[in-house]
Amino acid sequence: MTKACPGLAREQGMALLEVLIACAIVAAMLGVTFEAMQTTARATARLDRERKAVLVAQSVMARVGADIVLAPGTTSGSDTDMQWQISVELYRGDGARPNDNPALMHVKVSVNSPTDAKARFTLNSLMLAS
């Protein structure tokens, strides 16, 4: 008959415990890595929507006076998934009365994303009415 060494069973139990601890550490590191990647992906998507809102606002502002009439009032429309609104009014430089000659117009372009409330952008400019 052979007798098992009493120290051998204890060593096998320690090896199992070390493997379980190593697995727990790896799982925790994978969880942290996944969370960091998910946060980065969300931030990238949000920045992409905000960038798109800025580009739409610049594009619409460039159209004012060309194919969008430069006259006091409000115009709205949409471009892909972004909704925009143009507000034109006579510019009041000192706040007392409208500037008539030459007629300066205050143009405000607001762009909103219906799917993301944070993807909004407003662009202001002064333009000469012709």
Summary of the structure (lengths in Angstrom):
residues: 130
radius of gyration: 31.7
end to end distance: 110.5
largest distance: 115.0
contacts: 314
relative contact order: 0.14
helix: 45%
strand: 28%
